[in-house]
Amino acid sequence: MNPIINDLEKTFLREDMPEVNPGDTVKVFVRIIEGNKERIQAFEGTVIKKHGSGINKTITVRKVFQGVGVERVFLLNSPRIEKINLLRKGDVRRSKLYYLRERSGKATRIKEKIEKR
């Protein structure tokens, strides 16, 4: 890749984001602009996919709302993202958790990763 582009992208990378992996439960706070008002909306769910690298890194977060699965893709280095809270670390064996789309209820549970001290 071009070193000039790499240097330019480094200025836009955010250092304040936690390390998020598939299986983690996160709460993403997004700035939403409606008309001339701005507010912050939280989106809480499970990370089912991590994609891209550098400034183009995205995560796909899935939650079930009123019986309907909702997935949303977030650009991690976007200025629209206020912050990301890592609620629990998930212990999964694969990097893309698309199988959660076909499951519902207790079948969508993910084991929690216990950190060693």
Secondary structure, 3 states (H helix, E strand, C coil): CCHHHHHHHHCCCCCCCCCCCCCCEEEEEEEEEECCEEEEEEEEEEEEEEECCHHHCEEEEEEEECCEEEEEEEECCCCCEEEEEEEECECCCCCCCHHHHCCCHHHHCCCECCCCC
